[in-house]
Amino acid sequence: INQSIEQAMENLNTQNEEGDKSVQFIKEFNQLPPLECYISEINQCLLHTMNNALDAVQNSGTIRLLTSYDENEKQIIIKIIDNGTGMSEEILKQAFTPFFTTKPVGSGTGIGLTITERIVRRHGGKIHLASKSGEGTTVTISMPVLKQ
């Protein structure tokens, strides 16, 4: 998982360097057990959520990427935290709705979080969004180490 986050971060850094953005990525990775998963699907989830964070911080900001292992629940926890625009309660309620987007026409399809949620659930995991308008968003993905 840590390697997948690194790879997604490299892809986004390329986008970041091509634009006028000054975004800082902060990694806080812990040692993780192997995860039984379709890694290409997990990579897709990470790219979608990290890309949303990059869009939210607009031209400058911070994106924190945290991984940990919950020994009691036998779950890997991934947190993507940005200090961007955040979401209102109304937007937060619709975040996983297919084709719902707050991005300008031509910039977003509104399926990134929908796909991410479906992939996470298919792997027996959960995704949670916490956000406050003007303060940023935290995406928490928890994935069981062994499929249930």
ABEGO torsion letter per residue (X at the ends): XAAAAAAAAAAAAAAAAABABBBBBBBBBBBBBBBBBBAAAAAAAAAAAAAAAAAAAEABEBBBBBBBBBAAAGBBBBBBBBABAEBBAAAAAAAABBGBBABBBGABAGAAAAAAAAAAAAAGBBBBBBBBBGAEBBBBBBBBABBX
